[in-house]
Amino acid sequence: MHMRATVAAVAGALALSALVVPAAQAADAPSGKAAFSSAAADADSGSTTASNLDVTFSDMKVNSGKNIVVGTTNVVSFPVTYTVTHAADLDTSSDNFATGPLIYHGSSIDTADNIFISDDPATCTAVSSTVLNCKGVISIHPADGDLWNSDAGTWGAGALAVTSNGDEKEQGGLATTKVQRYSKLTVNAGPEPVSKGKTITSTGKLSRANWEDNAYHGYTNQPVKLQFRKAGTSTYTTVKTVYSDQYGNLKATATAQYDGYWRFSFAGTTTTPAVNATGDYVDVK
């Protein structure tokens, strides 16, 4: 289990439990705090958490349906929205009830090898006597060792809820999302200017975030397209496809015909997002 995942779970547990602990009882560590702390700790450690709170979670959307792209230093925070359906007689006021979203790496919460829980309770709005629409925020801190490179790919999503009486619910399998290693792509085309009919050589590099040493390293043996956009137009056309070498370096040649922009374009993989290099203008004489 990653150290940051443990910290995130504890922070989430404390933040959410604080919401359901009346100030006058805080010193007595009431059951609401203990219940959610236990639920979050169990989720983080991969243990099965008993569910005795009669609520269900549904309609979960992570990061508005977009992939979560994480680099090496910047904190990445993203929204999670979902619906909570509960019994009509359940007191969902802020001093009794708290809920928060989570994402996990693995086939289930019980077998997850990394989990992130919202640091603060979700904000919920009642849309009927039995339904809440909720929105929480989860943050990933790559510089603090939150992720290993093996974490890149598909994650599951779920939610937790607790009451001040110690009733709790944990549910996974509500959605999936991809957590990806931020990618970079460069290009340099030349010579410039170049005579019409002569060879233009484009060089560059495809790299991606390494979450284990907080640096960028070449992404090797990946297909990358060399593309050209004629001056005065807005569309790039693929000229050829080349592969990055053992260091992520790229090299491609083409015949100079018109003034315009050359770039490399990478389509992306499950673990790494698509990226386009900024076009490099070459003047053809």
N, C-alpha and C positions, 0 to 999 in steps of 0.2 A: 504493500500500500504506500502510495506516495505521501511524503510528509505534508505537503500543502493540502492534500485531500483531507487529511485528519484535521488540520487547522480549519479548513472551510466548514467541515461538518460541525466542529465544536462551536465555531462562530455562529453558524446558522442555528444551532440548537439554543445557544444563549440568547440570540436576538429574538428568535421566535418565542422561546419560553418567557422572555421578559415581557412580551406583549400580553401574556395570559396570567401573569403573576400580579395580583393586587399589591400595591405598595405596602400596605400594612402587614402583608403576610410574607413579604420577600425574605425577611430574615429567617423565617421558619422553613424555607425551602419546600414549598407546597408540592403536591403531586403533579400539578401541571408542568412545572419546570423539570421535575425528575422524569416524567413520562416522555416529554419531547427530547430531552437530552439522551435518554435511553434509545429512543427511536432513531435519532440521528447517528448516535454512536454505533448502533447495530447496522444501520444502512452503510456506514462508512467502513465497517469491518467485514461486511459481507455476511453478517448473521441475519437470520430470519427474525423479523419484528412482528410480534403479535398485533393483530388488528381487531380492536373492539369498538372503534368509533364508526357509527353507521353513516358514513359519507362515501361518495364515489367521486372520482375525478374523470374528466373527459374533455374533448375538444382542445387538446394541448397543442400549441404551436411554439416552437423554439426559434428565436431570432427571426421572427416573421417569415419563416420558411427558408431562410438563407443559411448557407454553410457558415461555420464559425472559423475564421481564419486567424491564427495566432502566430505572432513573430517571436522575437527573442527578449524584448524588454517591455514593451507597452502592455499595460493591463487591458484586457479585452472584457468588456461588460456587455451583456446582451439580454433582451427581454424574453420572458416566457409567459404566455397567456394560457389560461385554462379555466374550466368551469368546475365548480364544486356543487354537487347535489346532496342535500341533507334532509333529515327529518324536519317536519314543520315545527316541532317542539324543541329543536336544538337551539340553544342560545349561542349565536355567532357574533355577539358583541366583542369588541377588542379586548375586554378584560377576561374573557372566557375562552375564546377560540383563536387559534393562529394556524396559518398554513404557509407553505413555501415550496417552490419547485426544486428539482434536482435533475442532474444528468449523470449517467454512469457509463463506464467502459466495460463491456462484457455482455454476456447473454441475458443476465438478469441482475437485479440489485443484490441478490443473495450471493452471486458468484463474481461480482464486479471487482476489478483490480484498481479502479480509480473512480471517485465520486466527487462531484461538486454540488453543494447546497447553497441556496441564496443566503447571503449574509444578513439580510433583513427580511422581515415578514412580507408576504405578498399583500398588495393593496386590493381589497375585494369590495365589490359593489353588489348589493342585493338587487336582483331583477325579478324576484318573486319570493314568496314565503319559504321556498325550498331550494332556490338556486342563487349562487354567487358567481359573478364573473371576476376572476382574479388575475393580477399581473405582478410578477416578481422579476428580480434581476439577479443573474448569476455572473460572477466575475472570475476570470482566470488570470493568474499572475505568473507569467512564464519565467520572469527573472528570479522568482522565489522557488523554482524547482517544481512547479505544479505538474508538469507533463514530462513524459518520456517520449522518445520518438515512436515507440511502439504503440502509443496511444492514438496516433493519427488514424483517422478512419471513422467508422460509424459508431455512434453512441446512442444509448437509449435514454428516454426521459420519463420522469415520474414526479410524484409529489408526496409531501408529508402533511399531516394535520394533527393537532393536539388540543385538548381542552384543559382547563385548570383543574378538572377532576381526575386527570390522568388518563382519560380515554384518548386513543390514538389510532391513526391509520397511515399506512404506507402503501403506495401502489406504483408499480413500474409498468413498462410496456405501453405507455400512453402515446409515445411518438418516437421518432428517431431523428438524429441530426448528424452532420459530419463535422468533426473537428480537424482542421487541416493546417499543415505547416506552410507559413507564408512564403511565397515564391518571388524571385526577382529575375529579370531578363534584360540583358543589355545588347546593343548592336553598335558597330562602327563600320560604315561602308566607305570604300575608297578604291582608287585614288580620286581626289576631287580638286579641280574638275577632271573629267575624263573624256576622251574622244569617243564619238559614236562608233559602235562596233567593237570597242575594246572591252576587256574583262573588268568587271567590278567584283571586288572581294569583300564580303561581309563577315566580320568576326564578332563574337559576343560570348556571353556566359549565362547559363541557366543555373541558378542556385536556390536553395531553400533553407528555412530556419532549422537549426539543430537545437532541440529543446534541452539537450543534455550538457552542452557547453556554451549555450547562448551566443552562437556565432552562425554565420551563413556558410554553407558548403555546397560544392557543385553537385547538381542532380545528374547522375550519370546514365548513359545509354537510353536517353529519352528522345522520341521523335519531335522535332521542332521544324516548323515551316518557315521558309524564307519567303517573304511577301513584298510586293511592290505596289506603290500607289503613284500613278502619273500626276504630275503637277497640275493643279486646277481641278482635280477630281476628288471624290471622298471615299472611294472604295479600294481596299487592298485586294490584290489577286495573288494566289499562291503560285510561286515559281517552281519550287522544289521542296523536298523534305530531307533534312539531314538529322544525324543523331549526335547528341552530346557525348564527349569523350569521357575518360575516367575522372576528369577534373570538372566536368560540366561545361567545358569549352565548346564553342561552335565555330564552324567555318563553312562558308558556301560561296560559290562563284556564279556569276550570271553575265550576260552580254549587255552592255550599255546601249540603250536605244533612245530613251527620253529622259528629260529632267524629271526628278521625282524622289520619292521617299522609300527607303528600304528598312525593313524591320524583320525581326524574328517573332514567331507566334507559337506559344505552347498551349495545347488544348487542356492540360491538367490531367490529374489522376484522382483516385479516391482519396489519397492522402495529401495531395498538393493541388492548389487551385490553378486555374488557367491564368496566363499572364501574357501580355503583349509588350514588347520593347517599344520605346518611343522611337518613331520613325526618324531615320537619318537622311537628310537631303543630299543628293548628289547632282551636280550641274553637268550636263552632257553637252559637249561642244560639237 
